Amino acid sequence: MLIAIISDTHDNLATIDIALEKIKAQNINTILHCGDLCNQDTAEYLAKNFDGVIYTAYGNACQKSELITVAEKYPNLKLLGREGEFITPEKRIGFCHYPDLAKEMALSKKYDIIFYGHTHQPWEEKIGEIKIINPGTLAGLFNPATFAYYNTTTNQLQLNRL
């Protein structure tokens, strides 16, 4: 199964559009968003323009009450709180916004892989046997705009720069 991992969209609709084109071209129907989706208009835009399911964790720049309103209207937007999990037959995937929380999640040994955001910098490291990965910032704030594909069957990760 191929999924898209995005983070830190920060209301940049132009980069969201480019990423969605690429995601749709890969026939991906699941997005994990590692936080900082930000405001209601952006959440609604993403939910309207993606036919699959978007699982998102809260970030520090999120307006929670606004996101809850959008999730009530668009069932393909799933809000999972500070941390989320996505389980496939092959992998248990954890995701969150904050690097420290990702490290705590890795120490729990509950997941095979963990994704996080917040730093706006693509990064990969291991805590024991568990990879924790940051796909960077889709908004392109402080670093080039990036997101990732993750294949749960082959365990392959691909960073995409817009």
JOTA-V511125 format. One record per residue. N is the residue number from 0. RES is the residue in three letters. OMEGA is omega in whole degrees, 0 to 359 (none if undefined). Layout:
BEGIN
{{N:RES:OMEGA} {N:RES:OMEGA}}
END
This chain:
BEGIN
{{0:MET:178} {1:LEU:178} {2:ILE:176} {3:ALA:178} {4:ILE:179} {5:ILE:178} {6:SER:171} {7:ASP:179} {8:THR:174} {9:HIS:172} {10:ASP:179} {11:ASN:184} {12:LEU:180} {13:ALA:180} {14:THR:175} {15:ILE:179} {16:ASP:181} {17:ILE:180} {18:ALA:180} {19:LEU:176} {20:GLU:181} {21:LYS:180} {22:ILE:179} {23:LYS:179} {24:ALA:178} {25:GLN:182} {26:ASN:179} {27:ILE:179} {28:ASN:177} {29:THR:174} {30:ILE:168} {31:LEU:181} {32:HIS:186} {33:CYS:171} {34:GLY:186} {35:ASP:167} {36:LEU:173} {37:CYS:194} {38:ASN:184} {39:GLN:182} {40:ASP:180} {41:THR:178} {42:ALA:179} {43:GLU:179} {44:TYR:180} {45:LEU:181} {46:ALA:180} {47:LYS:188} {48:ASN:176} {49:PHE:184} {50:ASP:181} {51:GLY:183} {52:VAL:178} {53:ILE:176} {54:TYR:183} {55:THR:172} {56:ALA:177} {57:TYR:172} {58:GLY:183} {59:ASN:180} {60:ALA:181} {61:CYS:171} {62:GLN:189} {63:LYS:183} {64:SER:178} {65:GLU:180} {66:LEU:178} {67:ILE:178} {68:THR:180} {69:VAL:181} {70:ALA:177} {71:GLU:182} {72:LYS:183} {73:TYR:184} {74:PRO:178} {75:ASN:176} {76:LEU:183} {77:LYS:178} {78:LEU:187} {79:LEU:178} {80:GLY:182} {81:ARG:179} {82:GLU:180} {83:GLY:173} {84:GLU:178} {85:PHE:186} {86:ILE:175} {87:THR:176} {88:PRO:183} {89:GLU:191} {90:LYS:168} {91:ARG:185} {92:ILE:174} {93:GLY:175} {94:PHE:182} {95:CYS:180} {96:HIS:192} {97:TYR:180} {98:PRO:180} {99:ASP:178} {100:LEU:177} {101:ALA:179} {102:LYS:176} {103:GLU:179} {104:MET:178} {105:ALA:180} {106:LEU:178} {107:SER:181} {108:LYS:180} {109:LYS:187} {110:TYR:175} {111:ASP:182} {112:ILE:181} {113:ILE:177} {114:PHE:179} {115:TYR:180} {116:GLY:173} {117:HIS:186} {118:THR:181} {119:HIS:183} {120:GLN:175} {121:PRO:184} {122:TRP:175} {123:GLU:175} {124:GLU:179} {125:LYS:171} {126:ILE:189} {127:GLY:179} {128:GLU:188} {129:ILE:176} {130:LYS:168} {131:ILE:191} {132:ILE:173} {133:ASN:180} {134:PRO:181} {135:GLY:184} {136:THR:177} {137:LEU:180} {138:ALA:183} {139:GLY:178} {140:LEU:177} {141:PHE:178} {142:ASN:177} {143:PRO:179} {144:ALA:180} {145:THR:170} {146:PHE:184} {147:ALA:166} {148:TYR:175} {149:TYR:178} {150:ASN:184} {151:THR:181} {152:THR:183} {153:THR:183} {154:ASN:180} {155:GLN:179} {156:LEU:178} {157:GLN:175} {158:LEU:180} {159:ASN:177} {160:ARG:181} {161:LEU:none}}
END
